[in-house]
Amino acid sequence: MNSPHVLVMCLASLLCFAQPVAAEDKPIKLVESRDVPMETTVVYANRVPSQCTGGLAALFNTCVKVWAVASQPFDKTSKKLRLGVNVIVPSNSNNHFSNASLVFAIDGHIVETTSLDWEEGDPYFVYGTTATMGGESLAHEISTAREVWVSVMVQERISIRLNPKQLEAIKAVVDRYDSMEPK
C-alpha cells in the first residue's frame, strides 16, 4: 500500500517521536496553566519525553510516556498530583487495549495498580492509549528513583525503562507540587 497518506503518516510519526540529541541538554520547562472557569491552576512539563523500544522508525516501535500533573484550586485549599501513562503500539501489534493494569519497578520496589480504563489519545498527541491515576506517593517515589521500569499488563506485556529525561520531567513537577500551598 504505497499511498501518499501512508507516507505522510510515516513522516509525521518520525517527526513526533524522533528526539534530537540537542533536546537532551535542554532543561525541563514547566507550564502553569490557569483554568479560569474551573478556578484551577495546572502544572505540567512543557514537553513529555517518550521512551521507545527501538530506532527512529516509530511506526514499528512501542513507545511509552509517563508524566506527572499537579493541580490546585485558586483558593489554595488543596492540591492534587496525578500520573499519566501513554502507550503507543504499532498497528501490527496484538496489544491494542482499553483496560490494563500497570506494574512499576522503582529501584527494585514493585508497585502494582488495579486495572485502569485507558482512553484513545493523550494530551500532547492524538496517538496511543492513555490512562491517568492519582498517585502522590507513587509520583514522589518515581521522582527520586534512579531506575524505573513500567510494565503494561496486556497479552504481550509491554515493559519499558524510563529514561533520565522522563524522570527529570516527573521530578520537576513533583518539586513544584511540593512547593504549593497547603504544605
Secondary structure, DSSP 4 states (H G I P E B T S, - for coil): ---HHHHHHHHHHHHHH---GGGGGSPP-EEEEEETTTTEEEEEESS---EESSSS-GGGS-EEEEEEEEEEETT-S--EEEEEEEEE--TT-S---SEEEEEEEETTEEEEPPPEE-EES-SS-S-SEEEEEE-HHHHHHHHT-S-EEEEEESSS-EEEEPPHHHHHHHHHHHHHHHHSSP-
